[in-house]
Amino acid sequence: MFLLSALPSNPDTRSLASWYEESERRVATLDRNELARRAAMASPVPHKIELAATMAYVRDPYVAAYAKILAKGDCDLCTKPAPFLTVNAEPYLESHHVTWLSRGGYDLIENVVALCPNCHRKMHSRDEEADREHLLYRISTRHQL
C-alpha cells in the first residue's frame, strides 16, 4: 500500500517534490508482480493536501518567443525538429532557462533556449552538466535576428 503516512507534515512544493522523488526511488526497486499487486490496491480517489504557499516566476513572454524563433523549429538540445505544430502552425517547442530562475538565473535571451517536450522534461528531471554546457554553447553560437 502507498505510504501516505510518509508525506511531510505541512508540505510545501519542495518537500512534496522530495517526497515524490523518494517514492519513485522506492517504487523502482519493486518487481513487476509487486507493482501489479500494489497498483490493484490503489485508491481511485487521490489523497488531497493543501499546500501552504507556492512561488511562481512571471517570465517575459517576449524572451520565450524570441528563443523559439532563434531555434528555427529545432530543439536546442537534441537538434531534432519540433515534434508537432501548434494550432497556429508554429513548431511546438518549450522555453527553458539554462540556469533556472529558482537558482538565480536571469530571464534574458542569454539564458533561455527552446526545447522539445522530451528534452525539457529531461532537463528538469536529470539536470546534467553536459546538457547545460551544450545549451550554453548553442546560445553562444546562435545568431541574433
Secondary structure, 3 states (H helix, E strand, C coil): CCCHHHCCCCCCHHHHHHHHHHHHHHHCCCCHHHHHHHHHCCCCCCCCCCCCCCCCCCCCHHHHHHHHHHHCCECCCCCCECCCECCCCCECCEEEECCCHHHCCCCCHHHEEEECHHHHHHHHHCCCHHHHHHHHHHHHHCCCC
